[in-house]
Amino acid sequence: MEIKYRITFLSDWHIGSGLAGGAEADAIVLKDKSNLPYIPGKTLKGLLKDAFYDINEAKNGKFDKDISELFGVVERGELPTVHFSNAELDEITKTQIIKEKLSDYLYRNIASTAINKNGVAESQSLRVMEVTIPLSLVGRITFQNEKFKESIELALKWVRHVGVNRNRGLGRCKIETI
């Protein structure tokens, strides 16, 4: 079984590479070899697993068995039965951006600083983060048992933010099946 989905970002977002951008940014966006943003499948898997736990709690344990069967239980040596591809720009958009050399226009830097209790910026607290502008990415989820289709689709709708600084307005998104 396969579910194809689209993540539509409604705000700037940041999936970090773990690297700094030299003098320009303290944190840069994860990019592929063509300088295009993507979200690793393992990040999406973690978000969906969290959504399953939230739904499970809201539904009094209804999805408990599904969580174990889909995502595996490390302590018991169980392997997951679900696989997530990376979420990337669709092929048409990717081709256009590469052809027109527009990848640098997908990113911008935002700055933030810590404010102390007196409302004054803390010394040496300025941080600059590279973010990706709102756009859409597509990905695939593959799994073996049809019975999980409905619960996976529900969990996708449950995810509302992706990436860092989700509580500060970054990464607001909508995920829908296509």
C-alpha positions as CSV (number, residue, x, y, z in Angstrom):
1,M,0.0,0.0,0.0
2,E,1.1,3.6,-0.6
3,I,-0.2,7.0,0.4
4,K,1.1,10.0,-1.5
5,Y,0.8,13.3,0.4
6,R,1.5,17.0,0.0
7,I,2.8,19.3,2.8
8,T,1.8,22.9,2.1
9,F,3.6,25.3,4.3
10,L,1.7,28.3,5.5
11,S,4.7,30.1,7.0
12,D,8.5,30.1,6.8
13,W,10.0,26.8,8.0
14,H,13.4,25.3,9.0
15,I,14.6,21.8,8.9
16,G,18.1,22.1,10.1
17,S,21.2,20.6,8.6
18,G,23.1,20.8,11.9
19,L,25.6,23.2,10.2
20,A,26.2,26.9,10.6
21,G,26.3,29.2,7.6
22,G,29.5,31.0,8.6
23,A,29.1,34.7,9.3
24,E,25.6,34.8,7.7
25,A,23.6,32.3,9.8
26,D,23.9,30.2,12.9
27,A,21.7,27.5,11.5
28,I,21.1,26.6,7.8
29,V,18.4,24.7,6.1
30,L,18.9,21.0,5.0
31,K,19.3,21.0,1.2
32,D,19.9,18.4,-1.4
33,K,22.8,18.4,-3.9
34,S,20.8,20.8,-6.1
35,N,20.4,23.3,-3.3
36,L,16.8,22.5,-2.8
37,P,15.1,22.0,0.6
38,Y,13.7,18.6,1.7
39,I,12.4,16.9,4.8
40,P,14.0,13.6,5.6
41,G,11.7,10.6,5.8
42,K,12.8,9.9,9.4
43,T,11.6,13.4,10.5
44,L,8.2,12.8,9.0
45,K,8.1,9.3,10.6
46,G,8.7,10.9,14.0
47,L,6.1,13.5,13.5
48,L,3.5,10.9,12.4
49,K,4.4,8.6,15.3
50,D,3.9,11.6,17.7
51,A,0.5,12.2,16.0
52,F,-0.4,8.5,16.6
53,Y,0.4,8.9,20.3
54,D,-1.7,12.0,20.5
55,I,-4.6,10.4,18.8
56,N,-4.2,7.3,20.9
57,E,-4.4,9.4,24.1
58,A,-7.5,11.2,22.8
59,K,-9.2,8.0,21.8
60,N,-8.4,6.1,25.0
61,G,-5.9,3.7,23.5
62,K,-7.7,2.8,20.2
63,F,-4.5,3.0,18.1
64,D,-2.1,1.5,20.7
65,K,-1.6,-1.8,18.7
66,D,-1.3,0.1,15.4
67,I,1.6,2.2,16.8
68,S,3.5,-0.9,17.8
69,E,2.8,-2.7,14.5
70,L,3.6,0.2,12.3
71,F,6.5,1.8,14.0
72,G,8.0,-1.3,15.7
73,V,9.1,-1.6,19.4
74,V,12.9,-1.2,19.7
75,E,13.0,-2.9,23.1
76,R,11.4,-6.0,21.6
77,G,13.5,-5.9,18.5
78,E,10.4,-5.3,16.3
79,L,11.0,-3.7,12.9
80,P,8.7,-1.0,11.6
81,T,6.3,-1.9,8.8
82,V,5.9,1.6,7.5
83,H,8.4,3.5,5.3
84,F,8.6,7.2,4.6
85,S,10.3,8.8,1.6
86,N,11.8,12.2,1.9
87,A,9.4,15.0,1.2
88,E,10.7,17.0,-1.8
89,L,9.5,19.6,-4.3
90,D,7.5,17.9,-7.1
91,E,9.5,17.1,-10.3
92,I,8.0,19.9,-12.4
93,T,8.8,22.6,-9.8
94,K,12.2,21.1,-9.1
95,T,13.1,21.2,-12.8
96,Q,12.0,24.8,-13.2
97,I,13.9,26.0,-10.2
98,I,17.1,24.3,-11.3
99,K,16.7,25.4,-15.0
100,E,16.1,29.0,-14.0
101,K,18.7,29.0,-11.2
102,L,16.2,30.1,-8.6
103,S,17.2,28.0,-5.6
104,D,18.8,30.9,-3.7
105,Y,15.4,32.7,-3.7
106,L,13.8,29.9,-1.7
107,Y,15.6,31.0,1.5
108,R,15.9,34.0,3.7
109,N,17.5,34.8,7.1
110,I,15.6,35.7,10.2
111,A,17.2,37.0,13.4
112,S,16.1,36.7,17.0
113,T,17.6,37.7,20.3
114,A,17.0,36.9,24.0
115,I,15.2,39.7,26.0
116,N,15.9,39.9,29.7
117,K,13.4,40.6,32.4
118,N,13.9,44.4,32.0
119,G,13.0,44.2,28.3
120,V,16.6,44.7,27.1
121,A,18.4,42.4,24.6
122,E,20.8,40.1,26.3
123,S,24.4,40.6,25.3
124,Q,25.7,38.3,22.6
125,S,22.3,36.6,22.2
126,L,21.6,37.5,18.5
127,R,21.0,34.4,16.5
128,V,20.4,34.2,12.7
129,M,18.6,31.3,11.2
130,E,18.1,30.5,7.5
131,V,14.5,29.6,6.7
132,T,12.7,28.3,3.7
133,I,9.8,30.3,2.3
134,P,6.3,28.8,2.3
135,L,6.0,26.2,-0.5
136,S,4.7,22.6,-1.1
137,L,6.6,19.3,-0.8
138,V,5.4,15.8,-1.8
139,G,6.2,12.4,-0.3
140,R,5.1,8.8,-0.1
141,I,4.4,6.5,2.8
142,T,4.4,2.8,2.1
143,F,3.1,0.1,4.4
144,Q,2.0,-3.5,4.1
145,N,-1.5,-3.8,5.6
146,E,-4.5,-1.9,4.2
147,K,-6.0,-1.7,7.6
148,F,-3.6,1.1,8.5
149,K,-4.6,3.4,5.6
150,E,-7.4,5.3,7.4
151,S,-5.4,5.8,10.6
152,I,-2.3,7.0,8.7
153,E,-4.5,9.5,6.8
154,L,-6.0,10.7,10.1
155,A,-2.5,11.1,11.7
156,L,-1.3,13.1,8.6
157,K,-4.2,15.6,9.2
158,W,-3.2,15.8,12.9
159,V,0.3,17.3,12.1
160,R,0.1,21.1,12.0
161,H,3.7,22.2,12.4
162,V,7.0,20.8,11.0
163,G,10.6,21.8,12.0
164,V,12.2,24.0,14.6
165,N,10.6,26.9,16.4
166,R,7.1,25.4,15.9
167,N,5.9,27.2,19.0
168,R,7.1,30.5,17.6
169,G,5.2,30.5,14.3
170,L,7.6,28.6,12.0
171,G,6.7,25.5,10.1
172,R,2.9,26.0,10.1
173,C,1.6,23.5,7.5
174,K,-1.3,21.5,6.2
175,I,-0.8,17.9,5.1
176,E,-3.2,16.2,2.7
177,T,-3.3,13.0,0.7
178,I,-3.0,13.4,-3.1
